[in-house]
Amino acid sequence: MTEITGIATAFAPFETLASSLLHHVKTDDGSHDVAHLARVWSNVRAIQKIEGGDAEILAAATLLRDCVAVEKSSPLRASASRLAAEHAVILLAPLGWTTEQLDRVAHAITAHSFSAKITPETIEARILQDADRLDAIGAIGIARCFYTAGRMQSFLYDPEDPAARHRPLDDRNYAIDHLPAKLLTLADGFNTVTGRRMAQQRHARTEAFLTAFMSEVGAS
């Protein structure tokens, strides 16, 4: 309860909404915990202040976009955002949200996922996707990458070919492969001008880390 109360304050001015919804976020995945929610909300607010969009819709979508937990290695991974969107509607409807509001929240949640491959059609969906992807790159993104690799029991890298010069990238078995396979491709796909600007700095940090990593394993 103390943790929820503390995180809810980070969702100002929607602390009451956050307090009512955070109880439904149950996960043992440290890369998708309540701290992740707070970081994404911080990104959302930074983008929304410049790009516009309905802040309350964004708050609900941020809080509930991972309300159905699906492991990265699960065959249901591509359906995770759709399942979360459906559950979000069930949770918000009793709070008096209109059909239009529910539709906007559901679309933002469904479209935010990289795995879902759905084009965001609203400003809220574009902002949420950008904000979530910002947390996947830079120092936090790298930390989350290796945390997830540990959960999946992956190796750090292929000792015979760390940089994948003579083999296909394999981020299921080698954590470092996830940087060139996915994380370093994200910056080019941001939707908003503000999101793209924020992404460039984190992209540069990710590139610098990969260069340093390869130097230390003798693959520079």
N, C-alpha and C positions, 0 to 999 in steps of 0.2 A: 504493500500500500504506500509506503514512504517513497519507493522508487517511482510509482505511478504519479504521485502528487508532484514530485520534483520534476519529472519529465513533462507533465501537463503544463507547468508554468512556462515551459519553453515554447508552447503553442499560443502564447498571448497574441491577439486578444480572444482566443478561442479555448481558454483553459477549461471551461465547463464542458464543452464538446469533447475535448481531449480526455478529461477525466472519465467521461461516460463510455468512451470507445476503447481506451487503452486496456481495459479489462479483457477485451476480446482478442488482444494480441498476445498469443501464447506460443512461444518458440524457444527451443534450446539452441538455436543457431545464432551465434554471436555476431555474424555478419548481417543479420536481419533482425536485430533486437531493437529495444526502444531507443537506444542511443543512435542507431541508424535512422530511425524515424525523426529524431530531433535534428540530426545533421541534414537530412533531406528537406525538412521544413525550413531550416535556415537558408538553404539554397533556393527553395521555392520563394521565400519572402524577398530575397535579394533580386531575383528575376522579376517577380510580380510587381515590385515597386516601380520598375522601369517599363515593363511590357504590358502591364494591366492584367485583367482577368479577375474573377470572383474569388476573393481570398477565403471565404467560408467553404466554397466548393473545393478549393485546393486543400484546405485543412482536413476536411473529411476524407478526401482521396489519398492524401499523404498518410493519414493515420490508419487507413484500412486497406491500402494497396497490397499488403502482405498478410492479410488476416487469415488466409488459408495457406498454411506452410507446405511447400513441396520442395524436397531436396533437389539440388542441382543435377544429381545423377538419376533422378526419377524419370521414367518414360512419360509421366504426366506434366513434366516441367513446362512444356509449351502451352499447357492449358491453365497454368497456375493463376495468371492474371484474370482470366475469364471466371474462374471459380471464386476468386477473391471479390470480383465485381458483383457477382450474384449474391454472395454472402453480405457484402456491404449494403446492398439494397434492403436485405432482410433486417439488418441492424438499424438502418437509418429511417426506414418507413414509420416505425412506431414513434419516432421523435418529431413527426409532423412535417417531414420533408416532402415537397411537391414532386409529382411525377417528372417534371422538367429537371428539377434539381437532382433527383435520383439518376436520371438518364445521363446528366453531365458528369456526375461522380463516377458512375459505372463506366462510361467511355474513357474517362481519364485513367482509371485503374486498368482497364483492359489494354489500352494502348501504351501504357508506360513501359511494359516489359519488352526487353530485347528479344526474348525467345518467341513472343507472340507474333512479331512481325506485322503489327497493325499500324497504319498511318494515323497519327493524332489529328483529329479534325477540328478541335476547339482550342482556344488559347490556353485553357486550363490543362488540357491533355498535353499540349506542346510544352508547357512549363513544367509539368510533373515529370515528363519523360526526360527533359534536360536536367532537372534537379536530381533525379535518381541516378542518371548516368554520371553526373559530376562526382557522386560518391563512389563510383566504380573506378575512377582514375586518380592519379596523384598519390600522395603518401597513404591516405586512407584506403584507396582502391587497391594498392599493392598489399597492404596489410590484410585486407579482406580476401584477396586472392589466395594468399598463402594459408590463411585460416581455413578457407573452404577446401583447399587442397589437402590439408591435414584431415579434415572430416571425411574426405573421399579416399584417404590413404594413398594419395599420389606421392611420387618421388619429387624432390626439388628440381632435378634436371637429369637429362640423359648424359652420363659421364663420357660416353663415346662420341657424342655429337651435341654438345650443349646448345649451340646456336641453330640447330636443325638445318645445317647446310646441305646435308646429304640424306635427309629423311623428311617425311611430312610432319608438320606440327601436330603434336599429340597432347593437348592440354588435359586430357582425362588422366594420363599417366605421369605427366611432367608439369609441375606447377608453373615454371618459368615460361613454358610455351603459351600460357594463357595471355601473356602480355602482347606478343605479336599477333596471336590468333584472334584476340578480341579487344583487349583494353586499348591498344594503340590504334585501333580502327574507329573508336567511338567519337573522337573529337570532330571528325568530318561530318558527322550525322546530326549535329545539334540543330534545333528548330528555331531558336530565337537568337537575335543578335547578342543579347546579354549573356545567354548561356554559352554561345560560341566563344565569347571573350573570356569568360571564366574558365572554359575548358582548355584553352590554349596553355595557360600556366600549368595546369595539372598534367596536361599531356607532356609538356616539357620535362616535368619532374619524373614521369613514368619512363620517358626515353632515357633520361640521365641514370635512373636506377638500373635499367636493363644494360646500359653500357658498362656501368660499374660492376654489375654482377658478372657479366661475361669476362671482364678483365680479371676478376678474382678467381674464376674457374679456368682461366687459361684459354679462353675462346675469343679474345678481342681481336 
